[in-house]
C-alpha cells in the first residue's frame, strides 16, 4: 500500500513511468539500507516519502526556486463559475462529475504534470497521500505557509487547465 | 460563547483549508454556520468537494507495473533474510 501510493507520487514528481520506477526502486533500496533509522511507532509512510523526496531532489538536481505563477492564493472557484456560465447548474446536474467524466486519468495527470515542480510536489502529496500541510512542509522542508500557497495556487491553475482540456475534448 | 458565521467572502477564502481540514474548530464552526444558511456558498463548496474527490480518483488509477512490484518485493524479501 505504501509502495502503491509512493509510485503514484513518484509518477507526479518525475512525470515519466520509467523515471518513477527508477526513483521508487532506489528509494526502496535506500530505505532497506537505512531501516535502522526508522523509529518504531512513528509514521512509516512519511519516513519513506522523505527518503524518496530527497532522492528525487538529488536525481533532478533540484534547486529550490520560487516560481512566479499567474494565480492567486484565494479560491477562484473557476470551474464552478465556468460550469454555471455553460448552463451546468448544480441544482439540476452534478457539474463537477459531468465535466471530470469528459477527461480520462491520463488527461488529469497531464494537467497536474504541467504545474511548476514545487506546486506539483505539494499537490501530489496533498491529493495522493492526504498529508496535512504541516506534514508536507516537513517533507518538502519549507514553511507551512509556502505549502498552503502552493496547494491553493496549484488548484487554481489546475482548474483553469482542466477547463481548457474539457473545451478541447470533442 | 457561540460564534458568529462568516460572510460569503470569508467563507470562500477558507474553502481550500476547510476541504483539507486545516481550519481550527472555531473556524470550522463559523464556515459551517455560513454554509448552512447560504445556498450559493453551499453549492460552491459541494462542487469543490466533488471535484477534488474526482481528481483524486483519477490520480489513483495509475497502477504500479507488476514487474516493478515483483522486483521491489524481491528486494524486501532479500533484506529480511
gemmi code that builds the backbone of each chain (N, CA, C; Angstrom):
import gemmi

chains = {
    "A": [
        ("UNK", (0.841, -1.219, 0.000), (0.000, 0.000, 0.000), (0.871, 1.263, 0.000)),
        ("UNK", (1.884, 1.264, 0.860), (2.787, 2.422, 0.899), (3.487, 2.554, -0.451)),
        ("UNK", (3.927, 1.424, -0.991), (4.626, 1.466, -2.276), (3.694, 1.871, -3.409)),
        ("UNK", (2.426, 1.458, -3.339), (1.471, 1.817, -4.392), (1.261, 3.322, -4.471)),
        ("UNK", (1.005, 3.935, -3.324), (0.789, 5.388, -3.369), (2.110, 6.110, -3.623)),
        ("UNK", (3.211, 5.560, -3.109), (4.521, 6.181, -3.359), (4.824, 6.163, -4.857)),
        ("UNK", (4.406, 5.092, -5.551), (4.620, 5.031, -7.008), (3.848, 6.160, -7.701)),
        ("UNK", (2.619, 6.381, -7.235), (1.812, 7.453, -7.849), (2.437, 8.819, -7.596)),
        ("UNK", (2.967, 9.017, -6.387), (3.649, 10.280, -6.086), (4.898, 10.396, -6.963)),
        ("UNK", (5.651, 9.306, -7.096), (6.869, 9.312, -7.929), (6.524, 9.659, -9.378)),
        ("UNK", (5.378, 9.162, -9.836), (4.934, 9.477, -11.203), (4.719, 10.977, -11.379)),
        ("UNK", (4.121, 11.590, -10.378), (3.869, 13.030, -10.485), (5.164, 13.824, -10.294)),
        ("UNK", (6.069, 13.342, -9.432), (7.366, 14.007, -9.277), (8.123, 14.003, -10.613)),
        ("UNK", (8.214, 12.812, -11.202), (9.092, 12.647, -12.371), (8.378, 12.845, -13.707)),
        ("UNK", (7.063, 12.681, -13.719), (6.214, 12.818, -14.917), (6.544, 11.765, -15.980)),
        ("UNK", (7.131, 10.647, -15.537), (7.566, 9.650, -16.507), (7.598, 8.278, -15.826)),
        ("UNK", (6.914, 7.267, -16.381), (6.848, 5.954, -15.714), (8.200, 5.299, -15.480)),
        ("UNK", (9.121, 5.432, -16.445), (10.447, 4.810, -16.274), (11.219, 5.477, -15.141)),
        ("UNK", (11.190, 6.815, -15.121), (11.901, 7.539, -14.065), (11.238, 7.295, -12.700)),
        ("UNK", (9.909, 7.165, -12.709), (9.186, 6.891, -11.456), (9.592, 5.529, -10.908)),
        ("UNK", (9.727, 4.543, -11.805), (10.147, 3.201, -11.378), (11.567, 3.238, -10.814)),
        ("UNK", (12.457, 3.965, -11.503), (13.843, 4.091, -11.020), (13.875, 4.751, -9.646)),
        ("UNK", (13.076, 5.833, -9.514), (13.059, 6.560, -8.241), (12.538, 5.677, -7.112)),
        ("UNK", (11.453, 4.980, -7.378), (10.863, 4.142, -6.328), (11.803, 2.981, -5.965)),
        ("UNK", (12.437, 2.411, -6.974), (13.363, 1.305, -6.696), (14.549, 1.796, -5.848)),
        ("UNK", (15.108, 2.928, -6.240), (16.253, 3.463, -5.491), (15.835, 3.836, -4.066)),
        ("UNK", (14.641, 4.411, -3.930), (14.146, 4.786, -2.584), (13.941, 3.539, -1.727)),
        ("UNK", (13.454, 2.478, -2.348), (13.242, 1.228, -1.607), (14.581, 0.666, -1.120)),
        ("UNK", (15.561, 0.667, -2.011), (16.888, 0.156, -1.631), (17.499, 1.004, -0.510)),
        ("UNK", (17.363, 2.323, -0.620), (17.894, 3.218, 0.436), (17.185, 2.980, 1.758)),
        ("UNK", (15.863, 2.821, 1.663), (15.077, 2.600, 2.889), (15.503, 1.296, 3.559)),
        ("UNK", (15.736, 0.262, 2.749), (16.154, -1.029, 3.317), (17.540, -0.912, 3.956)),
        ("UNK", (18.420, -0.121, 3.302), (19.769, 0.057, 3.833), (19.749, 0.829, 5.149)),
        ("UNK", (18.841, 1.809, 5.225), (18.834, 2.678, 6.416), (17.635, 2.382, 7.314)),
        ("UNK", (17.175, 1.128, 7.284), (15.954, 0.808, 8.046), (16.131, 1.026, 9.554)),
        ("UNK", (17.376, 1.016, 10.013), (17.615, 1.238, 11.446), (17.303, 2.667, 11.863)),
        ("UNK", (17.196, 3.593, 10.882), (16.899, 4.991, 11.236), (15.394, 5.209, 11.431)),
        ("UNK", (14.602, 4.198, 11.068), (13.152, 4.330, 11.293), (12.834, 4.089, 12.764)),
        ("UNK", (12.108, 5.030, 13.338), (11.734, 4.914, 14.757), (10.425, 4.138, 14.856)),
        ("UNK", (10.449, 2.940, 15.487), (9.208, 2.171, 15.602), (8.092, 2.999, 16.240)),
        ("UNK", (6.925, 2.901, 15.663), (5.788, 3.660, 16.193), (5.606, 4.996, 15.502)),
        ("UNK", (6.649, 5.465, 14.764), (6.493, 6.729, 14.044), (5.850, 6.443, 12.678)),
        ("UNK", (5.670, 7.494, 11.895), (4.931, 7.385, 10.630), (5.818, 6.793, 9.527)),
        ("UNK", (5.599, 5.532, 9.214), (6.436, 4.843, 8.216), (6.285, 5.486, 6.834)),
        ("UNK", (5.051, 5.815, 6.493), (4.765, 6.393, 5.174), (5.550, 7.703, 4.984)),
        ("UNK", (5.509, 8.564, 6.032), (6.218, 9.851, 5.955), (7.727, 9.614, 5.884)),
        ("UNK", (8.216, 8.624, 6.619), (9.656, 8.296, 6.609), (10.084, 7.869, 5.202)),
        ("UNK", (9.292, 7.003, 4.590), (9.635, 6.521, 3.252), (9.537, 7.642, 2.219)),
        ("UNK", (8.473, 8.440, 2.324), (8.304, 9.542, 1.367), (9.429, 10.569, 1.491)),
        ("UNK", (9.935, 10.749, 2.716), (11.050, 11.679, 2.904), (12.280, 11.162, 2.160)),
        ("UNK", (12.560, 9.877, 2.288), (13.701, 9.285, 1.570), (13.519, 9.474, 0.064)),
        ("UNK", (12.316, 9.177, -0.411), (12.060, 9.258, -1.848), (12.144, 10.699, -2.354)),
        ("UNK", (11.627, 11.636, -1.564), (11.629, 13.041, -1.989), (13.050, 13.597, -2.046)),
        ("UNK", (13.869, 13.279, -1.032), (15.268, 13.746, -1.032), (16.014, 13.184, -2.254)),
        ("UNK", (15.723, 11.947, -2.529), (16.357, 11.277, -3.666), (15.949, 11.950, -4.980)),
        ("UNK", (14.685, 12.260, -5.069), (14.183, 12.926, -6.277), (14.886, 14.266, -6.466)),
        ("UNK", (15.033, 15.006, -5.374), (15.726, 16.297, -5.476), (17.126, 16.098, -6.029)),
        ("UNK", (17.795, 15.061, -5.508), (19.171, 14.816, -5.939), (19.189, 14.362, -7.401)),
        ("UNK", (18.289, 13.456, -7.762), (18.248, 12.949, -9.135), (17.919, 14.070, -10.121)),
        ("UNK", (17.026, 14.945, -9.701), (16.585, 16.014, -10.599), (17.497, 17.231, -10.471)),
        ("UNK", (18.526, 17.101, -9.630), (19.414, 18.242, -9.320), (18.562, 19.465, -8.979)),
        ("UNK", (17.586, 19.188, -8.166), (16.588, 20.213, -7.880), (17.129, 21.335, -6.999)),
        ("UNK", (16.849, 22.535, -7.413), (17.206, 23.709, -6.609), (15.900, 24.389, -6.235)),
        ("UNK", (15.753, 24.735, -4.951), (14.530, 25.424, -4.541), (14.438, 26.789, -5.223)),
        ("UNK", (13.407, 26.955, -6.010), (13.197, 28.262, -6.643), (11.731, 28.627, -6.501)),
        ("UNK", (11.478, 29.865, -6.314), (10.092, 30.316, -6.264), (9.656, 30.676, -7.679)),
        ("UNK", (8.599, 30.049, -8.120), (8.109, 30.307, -9.472), (7.017, 31.352, -9.384)),
        ("UNK", (7.087, 32.297, -10.282), (6.068, 33.337, -10.306), (4.897, 32.838, -11.142)),
        ("UNK", (3.856, 32.373, -10.473), (2.735, 31.833, -11.231), (1.599, 32.848, -11.319)),
        ("UNK", (0.886, 32.735, -12.391), (-0.202, 33.671, -12.633), (-1.484, 33.146, -11.986)),
        ("UNK", (-1.459, 33.072, -10.676), (-2.661, 32.610, -9.972), (-2.612, 33.116, -8.538)),
        ("UNK", (-3.751, 33.542, -8.061), (-3.830, 33.990, -6.677), (-3.960, 32.800, -5.747)),
        ("UNK", (-3.919, 33.113, -4.457), (-3.981, 32.040, -3.472), (-5.428, 31.735, -3.060)),
        ("UNK", (-6.268, 32.757, -3.156), (-7.661, 32.533, -2.746), (-8.396, 31.701, -3.801)),
        ("UNK", (-9.327, 30.868, -3.349), (-10.042, 30.027, -4.326), (-10.753, 30.879, -5.375)),
        ("UNK", (-10.480, 30.574, -6.635), (-11.144, 31.323, -7.714), (-12.454, 30.657, -8.095)),
        ("UNK", (-12.646, 29.431, -7.604), (-13.792, 28.579, -7.988), (-14.071, 28.729, -9.491)),
        ("UNK", (-12.974, 28.684, -10.245), (-13.023, 28.926, -11.687), (-13.925, 27.937, -12.420)),
        ("UNK", (-13.731, 26.661, -12.116), (-14.536, 25.645, -12.809), (-16.021, 25.794, -12.486)),
        ("UNK", (-16.287, 26.095, -11.239), (-17.689, 26.282, -10.823), (-18.310, 27.429, -11.625)),
        ("UNK", (-17.553, 28.524, -11.734), (-18.067, 29.686, -12.480), (-18.276, 29.331, -13.956)),
        ("UNK", (-17.311, 28.598, -14.521), (-17.429, 28.229, -15.940), (-18.627, 27.304, -16.169)),
        ("UNK", (-18.817, 26.381, -15.228), (-19.947, 25.455, -15.347), (-21.270, 26.212, -15.308)),
        ("UNK", (-21.350, 27.164, -14.412), (-22.589, 27.954, -14.310), (-22.817, 28.728, -15.613)),
        ("UNK", (-21.712, 29.330, -16.099), (-21.819, 30.110, -17.341), (-22.232, 29.214, -18.512)),
        ("UNK", (-21.821, 27.932, -18.438), (-22.146, 26.989, -19.526), (-23.518, 26.345, -19.319)),
        ("UNK", (-24.203, 26.758, -18.270), (-25.551, 26.234, -18.047), (-25.598, 24.941, -17.257)),
        ("UNK", (-24.437, 24.527, -16.707), (-24.417, 23.316, -15.874), (-24.686, 23.728, -14.424)),
        ("UNK", (-25.918, 23.817, -14.083), (-26.266, 24.312, -12.751), (-26.315, 23.173, -11.734)),
        ("UNK", (-25.750, 23.420, -10.563), (-25.711, 22.359, -9.544), (-27.098, 21.904, -9.098)),
        ("UNK", (-28.107, 22.759, -9.320), (-29.455, 22.394, -8.893), (-30.024, 21.268, -9.769)),
        ("UNK", (-29.589, 21.228, -11.018), (-30.194, 20.276, -11.948), (-29.248, 19.168, -12.387)),
        ("UNK", (-27.961, 19.368, -12.215), (-26.976, 18.410, -12.735), (-25.790, 18.409, -11.779)),
        ("UNK", (-25.001, 17.364, -11.809), (-23.806, 17.311, -10.971), (-22.632, 17.794, -11.827)),
        ("UNK", (-22.374, 19.099, -11.866), (-21.414, 19.623, -12.847), (-19.995, 19.109, -12.666)),
        ("UNK", (-19.532, 18.948, -11.419), (-18.145, 18.505, -11.210), (-17.928, 17.114, -11.807)),
        ("UNK", (-18.880, 16.213, -11.540), (-18.749, 14.843, -12.085), (-18.922, 14.860, -13.606)),
        ("UNK", (-19.831, 15.712, -14.063), (-20.105, 15.777, -15.502), (-18.863, 16.193, -16.278)),
        ("UNK", (-18.177, 17.226, -15.809), (-17.014, 17.680, -16.589), (-15.811, 16.756, -16.403)),
        ("UNK", (-15.629, 16.209, -15.194), (-14.489, 15.290, -14.992), (-14.691, 13.989, -15.767)),
        ("UNK", (-15.955, 13.630, -16.011), (-16.233, 12.409, -16.783), (-15.758, 12.556, -18.225)),
        ("UNK", (-15.584, 13.806, -18.671), (-15.113, 14.045, -20.039), (-13.604, 13.814, -20.174)),
        ("UNK", (-12.917, 13.745, -19.029), (-11.458, 13.595, -19.063), (-11.056, 12.248, -18.490)),
        ("UNK", (-10.053, 11.618, -19.112), (-9.583, 10.358, -18.539), (-8.445, 10.628, -17.550)),
        ("UNK", (-7.994, 9.563, -16.896), (-6.972, 9.715, -15.842), (-5.690, 10.319, -16.396)),
        ("UNK", (-5.332, 9.948, -17.640), (-4.095, 10.479, -18.235), (-4.192, 11.990, -18.451)),
        ("UNK", (-5.376, 12.450, -18.843), (-5.536, 13.891, -19.065), (-5.441, 14.668, -17.751)),
        ("UNK", (-6.054, 14.118, -16.701), (-5.985, 14.783, -15.393), (-4.539, 14.796, -14.904)),
        ("UNK", (-3.841, 13.672, -15.076), (-2.434, 13.607, -14.675), (-1.598, 14.601, -15.475)),
        ("UNK", (-1.890, 14.717, -16.772), (-1.138, 15.652, -17.620), (-1.344, 17.089, -17.155)),
        ("UNK", (-2.556, 17.402, -16.724), (-2.834, 18.760, -16.236), (-2.023, 19.037, -14.965)),
        ("UNK", (-1.886, 18.036, -14.119), (-1.094, 18.195, -12.894), (0.394, 18.272, -13.245)),
        ("UNK", (0.815, 17.446, -14.197), (2.224, 17.422, -14.582), (2.681, 18.741, -15.203)),
        ("UNK", (1.739, 19.515, -15.671), (2.029, 20.801, -16.286), (2.340, 21.886, -15.255)),
        ("UNK", (2.041, 21.604, -14.004), (2.252, 22.612, -12.956), (3.744, 22.773, -12.679)),
        ("UNK", (4.161, 23.945, -12.188), (5.559, 24.104, -11.779), (5.922, 23.040, -10.735)),
        ("UNK", (7.174, 22.608, -10.752), (7.646, 21.483, -9.937), (7.225, 21.543, -8.454)),
        ("UNK", (7.458, 22.682, -7.814), (7.156, 22.780, -6.382), (5.653, 22.668, -6.111)),
        ("UNK", (4.871, 23.203, -7.017), (3.413, 23.141, -6.869), (2.930, 21.709, -7.078)),
        ("UNK", (3.528, 21.071, -8.076), (3.176, 19.688, -8.411), (3.465, 18.760, -7.236)),
        ("UNK", (4.626, 18.958, -6.618), (5.020, 18.094, -5.500), (4.064, 18.272, -4.320)),
        ("UNK", (3.782, 19.525, -3.979), (2.887, 19.778, -2.833), (1.485, 19.228, -3.109)),
        ("UNK", (1.019, 19.439, -4.328), (-0.326, 18.988, -4.680), (-0.410, 17.457, -4.742)),
        ("UNK", (0.649, 16.818, -5.244), (0.658, 15.343, -5.319), (0.584, 14.754, -3.909)),
        ("UNK", (1.357, 15.314, -2.993), (1.346, 14.799, -1.619), (-0.001, 15.071, -0.949)),
        ("UNK", (-0.596, 16.202, -1.295), (-1.897, 16.581, -0.744), (-3.010, 15.690, -1.302)),
        ("UNK", (-3.003, 15.456, -2.582), (-4.101, 14.717, -3.210), (-3.938, 13.207, -3.117)),
        ("UNK", (-2.701, 12.728, -3.211), (-2.486, 11.278, -3.233), (-2.276, 10.686, -1.856)),
        ("UNK", (-1.632, 11.446, -0.997), (-1.287, 10.895, 0.312), (-2.149, 11.462, 1.438)),
        ("UNK", (-2.968, 12.469, 1.103), (-3.819, 13.103, 2.118), (-3.021, 13.563, 3.333)),
        ("UNK", (-1.810, 14.046, 3.105), (-0.996, 14.532, 4.219), (-1.469, 15.923, 4.618)),
        ("UNK", (-1.261, 16.264, 5.886), (-1.608, 17.612, 6.342), (-0.575, 18.596, 5.783)),
        ("UNK", (-0.922, 19.883, 5.797), (0.009, 20.891, 5.294), (1.312, 20.855, 6.107)),
        ("UNK", (1.190, 20.625, 7.411), (2.380, 20.564, 8.267), (3.275, 19.387, 7.874)),
        ("UNK", (2.652, 18.234, 7.610), (3.437, 17.057, 7.210), (4.132, 17.298, 5.862)),
        ("UNK", (3.416, 17.950, 4.946), (4.010, 18.243, 3.629), (5.159, 19.243, 3.787)),
        ("UNK", (4.974, 20.231, 4.672), (6.021, 21.233, 4.914), (7.291, 20.566, 5.443)),
        ("UNK", (7.121, 19.609, 6.349), (8.286, 18.907, 6.903), (8.970, 18.074, 5.829)),
        ("UNK", (8.139, 17.448, 5.005), (8.679, 16.597, 3.949), (9.426, 17.395, 2.885)),
        ("UNK", (8.856, 18.528, 2.505), (9.468, 19.344, 1.448), (10.428, 20.390, 2.012)),
        ("UNK", (10.591, 20.375, 3.338), (11.499, 21.309, 4.016), (11.230, 22.760, 3.631)),
        ("UNK", (9.990, 23.174, 3.822), (9.654, 24.579, 3.578), (8.575, 24.993, 4.571)),
        ("UNK", (8.370, 26.302, 4.759), (7.370, 26.749, 5.741), (5.948, 26.303, 5.360)),
        ("UNK", (5.117, 26.120, 6.353), (3.741, 25.675, 6.109), (2.975, 26.685, 5.242)),
        ("UNK", (3.290, 27.961, 5.401), (2.621, 28.990, 4.590), (2.934, 28.815, 3.108)),
        ("UNK", (4.154, 28.384, 2.827), (4.556, 28.146, 1.434), (3.785, 26.961, 0.862)),
        ("UNK", (3.640, 25.920, 1.666), (2.877, 24.744, 1.232), (1.434, 25.133, 0.956)),
        ("UNK", (0.845, 25.878, 1.882), (-0.544, 26.309, 1.707), (-0.686, 27.087, 0.396)),
        ("UNK", (0.216, 28.024, 0.191), (0.172, 28.855, -1.008), (0.304, 28.001, -2.273)),
        ("UNK", (1.228, 27.026, -2.253), (1.420, 26.194, -3.451), (0.198, 25.328, -3.739)),
        ("UNK", (-0.392, 24.781, -2.686), (-1.578, 23.929, -2.894), (-2.745, 24.772, -3.412)),
        ("UNK", (-2.959, 25.917, -2.791), (-4.104, 26.742, -3.180), (-3.916, 27.309, -4.592)),
        ("UNK", (-2.740, 27.840, -4.864), (-2.477, 28.365, -6.210), (-2.489, 27.237, -7.235)),
        ("UNK", (-1.902, 26.117, -6.848), (-1.860, 24.954, -7.748), (-3.256, 24.519, -8.143)),
        ("UNK", (-4.175, 24.533, -7.198), (-5.554, 24.141, -7.516), (-6.198, 25.144, -8.473)),
        ("UNK", (-5.902, 26.433, -8.277), (-6.458, 27.444, -9.183), (-5.965, 27.223, -10.612)),
        ("UNK", (-4.659, 26.975, -10.736), (-4.095, 26.746, -12.076), (-4.682, 25.468, -12.671)),
        ("UNK", (-4.755, 24.443, -11.838), (-5.271, 23.146, -12.296), (-6.696, 23.285, -12.827)),
        ("UNK", (-7.517, 24.031, -12.126), (-8.910, 24.194, -12.574), (-8.971, 24.855, -13.939)),
        ("UNK", (-8.124, 25.848, -14.157), (-8.123, 26.513, -15.470), (-7.693, 25.538, -16.563)),
        ("UNK", (-6.681, 24.715, -16.253), (-6.179, 23.761, -17.264), (-7.212, 22.678, -17.555)),
        ("UNK", (-7.876, 22.211, -16.505), (-8.890, 21.177, -16.709), (-10.021, 21.708, -17.585)),
        ("UNK", (-10.404, 22.949, -17.337), (-11.475, 23.532, -18.146), (-11.037, 23.661, -19.610)),
        ("UNK", (-9.783, 24.091, -19.827), (-9.268, 24.210, -21.201), (-9.286, 22.831, -21.875)),
        ("UNK", (-8.932, 21.800, -21.134), (-8.941, 20.441, -21.705), (-10.354, 20.002, -22.046)),
        ("UNK", (-11.288, 20.308, -21.162), (-12.691, 19.937, -21.412), (-13.168, 20.614, -22.692)),
        ("UNK", (-12.762, 21.876, -22.890), (-13.168, 22.610, -24.082), (-12.588, 21.988, -25.354)),
        ("UNK", (-11.368, 21.423, -25.221), (-10.709, 20.834, -26.400), (-11.192, 19.409, -26.677)),
        ("UNK", (-11.860, 18.814, -25.671), (-12.310, 17.431, -25.832), (-13.604, 17.388, -26.628)),
        ("UNK", (-13.621, 16.590, -27.715), (-14.844, 16.558, -28.546), (-16.044, 16.015, -27.777)),
    ],
    "B": [
        ("UNK", (-19.552, 30.525, 24.664), (-19.952, 31.632, 23.798), (-20.120, 31.118, 22.368)),
        ("UNK", (-21.250, 31.428, 21.768), (-21.438, 30.944, 20.403), (-20.821, 31.946, 19.411)),
        ("UNK", (-20.219, 31.398, 18.361), (-19.503, 32.223, 17.395), (-20.451, 32.621, 16.276)),
        ("UNK", (-20.155, 33.753, 15.643), (-20.994, 34.169, 14.522), (-20.483, 33.512, 13.252)),
        ("UNK", (-21.324, 33.474, 12.229), (-20.925, 32.854, 10.959), (-20.091, 33.836, 10.153)),
        ("UNK", (-19.237, 33.296, 9.274), (-18.513, 34.136, 8.313), (-19.504, 34.624, 7.264)),
        ("UNK", (-19.085, 35.659, 6.524), (-19.893, 36.048, 5.366), (-19.398, 35.249, 4.142)),
        ("UNK", (-19.956, 35.522, 2.968), (-19.614, 34.733, 1.773), (-18.114, 34.809, 1.453)),
        ("UNK", (-17.568, 36.035, 1.433), (-16.156, 36.191, 1.055), (-15.241, 35.483, 2.055)),
        ("UNK", (-15.545, 35.610, 3.320), (-14.703, 34.974, 4.347), (-14.788, 33.447, 4.251)),
        ("UNK", (-15.951, 32.968, 3.883), (-16.130, 31.515, 3.753), (-15.365, 30.974, 2.545)),
        ("UNK", (-15.524, 31.630, 1.396), (-14.855, 31.155, 0.181), (-13.340, 31.235, 0.343)),
        ("UNK", (-12.858, 32.277, 1.034), (-11.423, 32.410, 1.266), (-10.872, 31.188, 2.011)),
        ("UNK", (-11.716, 30.591, 2.837), (-11.269, 29.446, 3.654), (-11.655, 28.090, 3.052)),
        ("UNK", (-12.170, 28.111, 1.848), (-12.716, 26.876, 1.263), (-11.685, 25.745, 1.154)),
        ("UNK", (-10.495, 26.076, 0.634), (-9.472, 25.027, 0.491), (-9.034, 24.490, 1.848)),
        ("UNK", (-8.836, 25.400, 2.795), (-8.416, 24.960, 4.138), (-9.518, 24.122, 4.788)),
        ("UNK", (-10.755, 24.474, 4.521), (-11.876, 23.697, 5.077), (-11.908, 22.300, 4.444)),
        ("UNK", (-11.749, 22.249, 3.128), (-11.743, 20.953, 2.430), (-10.595, 20.071, 2.908)),
        ("UNK", (-9.479, 20.694, 3.238), (-8.289, 19.933, 3.668), (-8.222, 19.760, 5.182)),
        ("UNK", (-9.270, 20.119, 5.874), (-9.326, 20.005, 7.340), (-8.154, 20.718, 8.004)),
        ("UNK", (-7.893, 21.937, 7.528), (-6.777, 22.709, 8.071), (-7.237, 23.877, 8.932)),
        ("UNK", (-8.539, 23.965, 9.184), (-9.051, 25.077, 9.984), (-9.146, 24.697, 11.462)),
        ("UNK", (-9.151, 25.703, 12.304), (-9.338, 25.460, 13.735), (-10.810, 25.101, 13.973)),
        ("UNK", (-11.128, 24.469, 15.095), (-12.536, 24.127, 15.373), (-13.451, 25.352, 15.333)),
        ("UNK", (-12.945, 26.493, 15.787), (-13.764, 27.721, 15.776), (-14.045, 28.153, 14.334)),
        ("UNK", (-13.023, 28.087, 13.494), (-13.207, 28.470, 12.090), (-14.159, 27.502, 11.379)),
        ("UNK", (-14.020, 26.216, 11.681), (-14.916, 25.212, 11.086), (-16.358, 25.546, 11.449)),
        ("UNK", (-16.554, 25.884, 12.712), (-17.908, 26.202, 13.180), (-18.484, 27.391, 12.412)),
        ("UNK", (-17.649, 28.416, 12.188), (-18.138, 29.619, 11.509), (-18.368, 29.371, 10.008)),
        ("UNK", (-17.520, 28.533, 9.401), (-17.731, 28.177, 7.986), (-19.038, 27.388, 7.856)),
        ("UNK", (-19.211, 26.403, 8.738), (-20.397, 25.546, 8.632), (-21.679, 26.318, 8.939)),
        ("UNK", (-21.577, 27.287, 9.840), (-22.750, 28.119, 10.135), (-23.156, 28.902, 8.888)),
        ("UNK", (-22.162, 29.357, 8.128), (-22.481, 30.093, 6.900), (-23.050, 29.154, 5.827)),
        ("UNK", (-22.398, 28.006, 5.656), (-22.848, 27.061, 4.620), (-24.275, 26.580, 4.872)),
        ("UNK", (-24.642, 26.536, 6.139), (-25.987, 26.073, 6.483), (-27.072, 27.064, 6.077)),
        ("UNK", (-26.651, 28.308, 5.876), (-27.669, 29.331, 5.573), (-27.516, 29.952, 4.185)),
        ("UNK", (-26.389, 29.675, 3.519), (-26.149, 30.300, 2.199), (-26.133, 29.229, 1.115)),
        ("UNK", (-27.185, 29.209, 0.340), (-27.338, 28.201, -0.715), (-26.227, 28.296, -1.760)),
        ("UNK", (-25.845, 29.534, -2.090), (-24.836, 29.756, -3.129), (-23.481, 29.195, -2.694)),
        ("UNK", (-23.048, 29.551, -1.486), (-21.740, 29.066, -0.999), (-21.777, 27.553, -0.768)),
        ("UNK", (-22.929, 27.058, -0.333), (-23.051, 25.603, -0.126), (-22.895, 24.873, -1.464)),
        ("UNK", (-23.437, 25.462, -2.537), (-23.307, 24.853, -3.870), (-21.852, 24.882, -4.319)),
        ("UNK", (-21.158, 25.997, -4.063), (-19.741, 26.103, -4.436), (-18.915, 25.081, -3.661)),
        ("UNK", (-19.210, 24.976, -2.388), (-18.487, 24.001, -1.555), (-18.742, 22.569, -2.056)),
        ("UNK", (-19.994, 22.264, -2.322), (-20.346, 20.932, -2.820), (-19.615, 20.608, -4.112)),
        ("UNK", (-19.548, 21.609, -4.991), (-18.857, 21.440, -6.275), (-17.382, 21.128, -6.043)),
        ("UNK", (-16.733, 21.939, -5.212), (-15.284, 21.762, -4.971), (-15.000, 20.419, -4.304)),
        ("UNK", (-15.879, 20.013, -3.419), (-15.689, 18.742, -2.705), (-15.751, 17.563, -3.694)),
        ("UNK", (-16.762, 17.581, -4.561), (-16.902, 16.507, -5.550), (-15.730, 16.543, -6.531)),
        ("UNK", (-15.363, 17.750, -6.957), (-14.263, 17.905, -7.916), (-12.969, 17.293, -7.372)),
        ("UNK", (-12.642, 17.627, -6.121), (-11.418, 17.092, -5.512), (-11.469, 15.564, -5.444)),
        ("UNK", (-12.625, 15.041, -5.077), (-12.798, 13.592, -4.995), (-12.597, 12.937, -6.352)),
        ("UNK", (-13.118, 13.574, -7.405), (-12.986, 13.028, -8.759), (-11.532, 13.084, -9.231)),
        ("UNK", (-10.855, 14.191, -8.911), (-9.440, 14.321, -9.302), (-8.606, 13.249, -8.582)),
        ("UNK", (-8.862, 13.072, -7.290), (-8.128, 12.053, -6.519), (-8.378, 10.663, -7.099)),
        ("UNK", (-9.623, 10.399, -7.462), (-9.970, 9.077, -8.005), (-9.245, 8.827, -9.326)),
        ("UNK", (-9.162, 9.864, -10.178), (-8.458, 9.707, -11.460), (-6.967, 9.485, -11.221)),
        ("UNK", (-6.405, 10.236, -10.273), (-4.964, 10.095, -9.992), (-4.652, 8.708, -9.428)),
        ("UNK", (-5.595, 8.160, -8.689), (-5.377, 6.854, -8.039), (-5.466, 5.701, -9.034)),
        ("UNK", (-5.844, 6.006, -10.285), (-5.968, 4.922, -11.273), (-4.622, 4.426, -11.786)),
        ("UNK", (-3.577, 5.246, -11.579), (-2.250, 4.810, -12.039), (-1.795, 3.641, -11.177)),
        ("UNK", (-1.446, 2.552, -11.818), (-1.032, 1.383, -11.045), (0.431, 1.042, -11.302)),
        ("UNK", (1.048, 0.524, -10.270), (2.454, 0.148, -10.372), (2.590, -1.053, -11.314)),
        ("UNK", (3.536, -1.005, -12.234), (3.739, -2.173, -13.110), (4.067, -3.412, -12.271)),
        ("UNK", (3.514, -4.541, -12.661), (3.709, -5.782, -11.885), (5.180, -6.187, -11.820)),
        ("UNK", (5.885, -5.894, -12.881), (7.309, -6.248, -12.928), (8.082, -5.447, -11.865)),
        ("UNK", (7.735, -4.187, -11.714), (8.381, -3.348, -10.693), (8.003, -3.843, -9.295)),
        ("UNK", (6.727, -4.157, -9.121), (6.262, -4.649, -7.816), (7.040, -5.920, -7.416)),
        ("UNK", (7.195, -6.840, -8.383), (7.900, -8.097, -8.099), (9.350, -7.822, -7.714)),
        ("UNK", (9.971, -6.855, -8.424), (11.362, -6.516, -8.146), (11.502, -5.947, -6.725)),
        ("UNK", (10.596, -5.047, -6.375), (10.660, -4.423, -5.044), (10.413, -5.459, -3.948)),
        ("UNK", (9.459, -6.345, -4.212), (9.161, -7.391, -3.216), (10.363, -8.319, -3.032)),
        ("UNK", (11.080, -8.557, -4.123), (12.281, -9.402, -4.031), (13.355, -8.714, -3.180)),
        ("UNK", (13.518, -7.403, -3.368), (14.490, -6.648, -2.550), (14.118, -6.742, -1.072)),
        ("UNK", (12.834, -6.582, -0.798), (12.360, -6.578, 0.593), (12.559, -7.972, 1.208)),
        ("UNK", (12.230, -9.005, 0.435), (12.379, -10.376, 0.935), (13.845, -10.682, 1.221)),
        ("UNK", (14.725, -10.211, 0.329), (16.165, -10.453, 0.490), (16.677, -9.756, 1.756)),
        ("UNK", (16.197, -8.538, 1.996), (16.647, -7.781, 3.174), (16.187, -8.439, 4.461)),
        ("UNK", (15.099, -9.191, 4.384), (14.559, -9.840, 5.585), (15.329, -11.122, 5.924)),
        ("UNK", (15.997, -11.686, 4.904), (16.724, -12.955, 5.130), (17.898, -12.757, 6.097)),
    ],
}
model = gemmi.Model(1)
for chain_id, residues in chains.items():
    chain = gemmi.Chain(chain_id)
    for i, (resn, *xyz) in enumerate(residues, 1):
        res = gemmi.Residue()
        res.name, res.seqid = resn, gemmi.SeqId(i, " ")
        for name, pos in zip(("N", "CA", "C"), xyz):
            atom = gemmi.Atom()
            atom.name, atom.element = name, gemmi.Element(name[0])
            atom.pos, atom.b_iso = gemmi.Position(*pos), 0.0
            res.add_atom(atom)
        chain.add_residue(res)
    model.add_chain(chain)
structure = gemmi.Structure()
structure.add_model(model)
structure.setup_entities()
